[in-house]
Amino acid sequence: MTAEFDIKHDFGVYDHTPDLAYFDSASTTLVPRQAVSATNNFLDSVVASARRGAYRLAVKGGSIVEDTRKSLATFLETDKSQISFQKSIPTTVASFVYGFDWKTTRKNKIVIAQSEENSIIVSLLRAADILGLDIEIISIDKKGNLLIDELEKKVDHNTGLVAVSHVSPGLGIRNPLPTIAEITHQSNALLLTDATLSAGLTNEKLTALGSDILVFSANIGLMGPPGLAIQWINKSVGETHKPGILGGSSVTNVKDGLFEIALQPDKFESGYLNIPAIAGLEASLKYLTKLRSHGLSKHINKLSKYLVQRLTEIDSLIIYGEPDENNTIFGFNLNPKDGINCHDVSLFLDESNIAVRSGVLCAHSLIQSISDDGIIQASIHAYNSLEDIDRLVDTITVIAKELL
């Protein structure tokens, strides 16, 4: 591996577990020291919430938020007014759906891809239950690809919202968002996309793929601290939309039982913002931008190609989807017919300080369609190495030989 990606010393977790081979970045990315320091510095020297006062600490807290918003806008190549900081993906989705004007638009249906993670699909199912909306689920084929023909049939004039992720969990399949957006917009519906598994890890301009709303975690591809989600919204949609969840600085005036909604992005940021995580995200973005300038994409592609090559060497391994050098997520199992559970494999790997995700990956509809008991998910990021991959595959090979 090239010297510029000998970067494990930038992550404190390796101080405690030097031989860790970490393959769970699609669930929680390791956080670089710079981001940890920025988070700690905020809690140690600022603490004050943004937009909560005129004194200097409150002003500094507000500046941190706006500086990070500006950095994120530069990173995503968009306008900073279109970016808002959120508590979680489920609350972001719920606020949008509850605020959508179903009555005026005469819409009564939400269309959801079967490949969606629970934060999306369950949030939408619950909102539909409360609001009395219809739900259509778009199926996937045996490889995990979304059935576009089925999407075309189910998206109609009654559809208000279509939810399709950019990259699916477990399989790492990239959905054709431009095509999906075209189908969605033909029926005057909006496209909601979970970009958690691609933000920070793709060269594609996420805001130009046709989605009207993007949601993603700060702690996956972007390497930010946990507990922070981000929403990007199409400017025209954002200007007219009234969020379903309001409070705090999302309103400008409350009097006589009435309230006035703030302009975007403030109106999308209800309650207290997780400024410690926002401060950390600013540092993470600087770090990630530096990695990109040193060839992060080539490094990731090299790792992906090598991992596919090594995994196919294990005869008893079932690999799901159609992974290639563009994947950062790989799903597989040792032959479950032989009685080896995915969690058992994960525990055996953990004994060698190799961390993978196992189970249904908080994506029940997708994973249970390909494996009743769940799968093993190995996901990569910049800090992984060819040596990590060798350890992972060599250890699985030993497990297979001893247990099959």
Secondary structure, 3 states (H helix, E strand, C coil): CCHHHCCHHHCCHHHHCCCCEEEECCCCCCCCHHHHHHHHHHHHHCCCCCCCCCCHHHHHHHHHHHHHHHHHHHHHCCCHHHEEEECCHHHHHHHHHHHCCHHHHCCCEEEEECCCCHHHHHHHHHHHHHHCCEEEEECECCCCCECHHHHHHHCCCCEEEEECCCECCCCCCECCHHHHHHHHHHCCCEEEEECCCCCCCCCCCHHHCCCCEEEEECCCCCCCCCCCEEEEECHHHHHHCCCCCCCHHHEEEEECCEEEECCCCHHHCCCCCCHHHHHHHHHHHHHHHHHHHCCHHHHHHHHHHHHHHHHCCCCCEEECCCCCCCCCEEEEEECHHHCCCHHHHHHHHHCCCEEEEEECCCCHHHHCCCCCCCEEEEECCCCCCHHHHHHHHHHHHHHHHHHC
